[in-house]
Amino acid sequence: MIKVYIASPYTIGDVAVNVATNLRMASDLISLGYCPFAPLLSHFQHMMFPQEYEIWLNLDFEWIKVCDCLLRLEGESNGADKEVEYAKSIKLPVFYSLEELRSCLEMI
């Protein structure tokens, strides 16, 4: 299965809506046969056991390393922009829509 890291806004805007958007995309990817990584699931971990921002970002970078590509959802996000930058630095394909991801990966 193709592993897809979902990069999206978290703290800018409504956090609950942002988490739901990330998880909805994960559900859509599962339905299409992909193996998504939804980093905003850490929202629930953070609610009970808070960590510093840099710890979460470093954990995200570790997950990006083991994914096959990154899907950047719309919306302003410094963290998601850093994840895109990191993915590009390790030559991981970055997609900006589900349609783009599907059309590119269908050629593989």
C-alpha positions in Angstrom: 0.0 0.0 0.0 1.2 3.5 -0.7 1.8 5.4 2.5 0.5 9.0 2.4 1.4 11.6 5.0 -1.4 14.2 5.4 0.0 17.7 6.1 -2.7 20.3 7.0 -3.5 23.3 9.2 -3.8 22.6 12.9 -3.7 25.7 15.1 -4.7 28.4 12.7 -8.5 28.5 12.6 -10.8 26.1 14.4 -8.7 23.2 15.8 -11.7 20.8 15.9 -12.5 21.6 12.2 -8.8 21.2 11.2 -8.6 17.8 13.0 -11.8 16.6 11.4 -10.6 17.7 7.9 -7.3 15.8 8.4 -9.2 12.7 9.6 -11.8 12.9 6.8 -9.0 12.9 4.2 -7.5 9.9 6.0 -10.8 8.1 5.7 -11.1 9.1 2.0 -7.5 7.7 1.4 -8.4 4.5 3.1 -11.4 4.1 0.9 -9.2 4.5 -2.1 -6.8 1.8 -1.0 -4.0 4.0 0.4 -2.4 3.8 3.8 -2.7 7.3 5.3 -0.8 8.8 8.2 -3.0 11.4 9.9 -0.6 13.4 12.2 -3.5 15.4 13.7 -4.5 12.3 15.6 -1.7 13.5 17.9 -4.2 16.2 19.0 -5.8 13.7 21.3 -2.4 12.6 22.7 -1.4 16.2 23.2 -4.7 16.9 25.1 -3.7 14.3 27.7 0.1 14.5 27.6 1.2 17.8 26.2 4.6 18.1 24.4 6.5 21.0 23.1 5.9 22.1 19.5 9.4 21.0 18.3 8.9 17.5 19.7 5.7 17.1 17.7 7.4 18.5 14.6 10.4 16.1 15.0 8.0 13.2 15.4 6.2 14.3 12.2 9.5 14.4 10.3 10.2 10.8 11.4 6.8 9.7 10.0 7.4 11.6 6.8 10.6 9.6 6.2 8.7 6.3 6.1 5.9 7.6 3.9 5.9 7.3 0.1 4.5 10.8 -0.5 3.0 13.8 1.3 -0.4 15.3 0.6 -0.7 19.0 1.6 -4.2 20.1 2.3 -5.3 23.7 1.8 -4.9 26.4 4.4 -2.4 28.5 6.2 0.0 26.5 8.4 3.6 27.1 9.4 3.9 23.5 10.5 2.5 22.0 7.4 4.7 24.3 5.3 7.7 23.0 7.3 6.6 19.4 6.6 6.4 20.1 2.9 9.9 21.7 3.0 11.2 18.7 4.8 9.6 16.2 2.4 11.1 18.1 -0.5 14.5 18.1 1.1 14.4 14.3 1.2 13.0 14.1 -2.4 9.6 12.8 -1.3 6.8 13.6 -3.8 4.5 16.4 -2.5 0.9 16.6 -3.9 -1.5 19.5 -3.3 -4.8 17.7 -4.1 -6.2 14.3 -3.9 -6.8 14.4 -7.7 -3.1 15.3 -8.3 -2.0 12.5 -6.0 -4.2 9.9 -7.7 -3.3 10.9 -11.2 0.5 10.8 -10.5 0.4 7.6 -8.5 -1.7 5.8 -11.1 1.3 6.1 -13.5 3.5 4.2 -11.1 
